[in-house]
Amino acid sequence: MKRTRWALTLGLLLATAAATQAKGRKADQALPDSAFASIEQGPQGQKIRRLPYRDSSGVVDPKRLRAALRMWKRVKWQDPTDAQPALALLTQAKQRLCQEGKMKCGKGRKKGKPKKAKV
């Protein structure tokens, strides 16, 4: 009985995750080209839109922007020269949101070990 509940719970979670991912793809397809940091030409000449960071009205969306900055390193670019302009565009958008106070922008994590206090 417990295994059945566990299996049902797992199945429900997987179905929910798949539905959420499909919903996200559909939402991205509805966005205009201006909502993406880069648009490339695929091997068959199709349009490949990368890194959405604006909403459908053209306003920079902090959630999408954070996701685009995280995904930037993972993108397999058709033309590697498109990577740096896309990163510059995302970075400028982040700086604007930070200045306007619409996004939390810290200095990031400190690297290395913390210094010991002198006794």
Beta strands, then each sheet from edge to edge (+ up, - down):
strand 1: 36-41
strand 2: 47-52
sheet 1: 1+ 2-
end
